[in-house]
Amino acid sequence: MPVLNSNQYAIALHTSTPQLGIAINNYAGDSRSQIWDLGRDLASQLHQHLAELLLPQTWQDLAFIAVAKGPGGFTGTRVGVVTARTIAQQLNIPLFGISNLAAIAAAQNYQGDHLLAVQMDARREQLFVGIYQITSQGLSTYMQDTLMTQAVWQQTLANLLSYQLIIADEQIAASVTNVLDLAYTDWQQGQHPHWSEITPYYGQHPVKG
């Protein structure tokens, strides 16, 4: 599989919650990541924190970028995806959009026969859900991310032979390192998605008010 050379780096953004998560790695021993509790200031402070964490590397050192594409908060998710698309376009590098639920599943660092059923609270008494499995080949998708009621989700789980339930908490921005790792696995497998292919996944329509 291809690997980054020691002077090449990849960076990931997670903006789908009031926390901002950024991770950078050259997969040759140099990595760093940080989480900030920014709340409504996330959009205004994103670029400053991104530029600071990038140092001492430069934009030209990036081989690709990854972004948590949702599901999550509408404004934050959109800000992260738009920022990542802009950077990828300007640098002419691949952009990977990674599911928040997939990153949470990957964070379990678990291999076995059990499926990983991930749920995250959504509005209107519903859940964002997805089902994954970690294998020697990486993370595979058993059921694509979708929006379900509690009742339908419980019935879905009842039909599974063996699973581990993972309930996402408010610290999901910490999975930004897993967003980057999943993107790196895809990159190693020869995937190089164009920035224009990546769009936010909201899972539902915004609530008007």
Beta strands, then each sheet from edge to edge (+ up, - down):
strand 1: 9-14
strand 2: 19-25
strand 3: 31-37
strand 4: 62-70
strand 5: 95-99
strand 6: 115-121
strand 7: 126-135
strand 8: 138-149
strand 9: 163-167
sheet 1: 3+ 2- 1+ 4+ 5+
sheet 2: 8+ 7- 6+ 9+
end
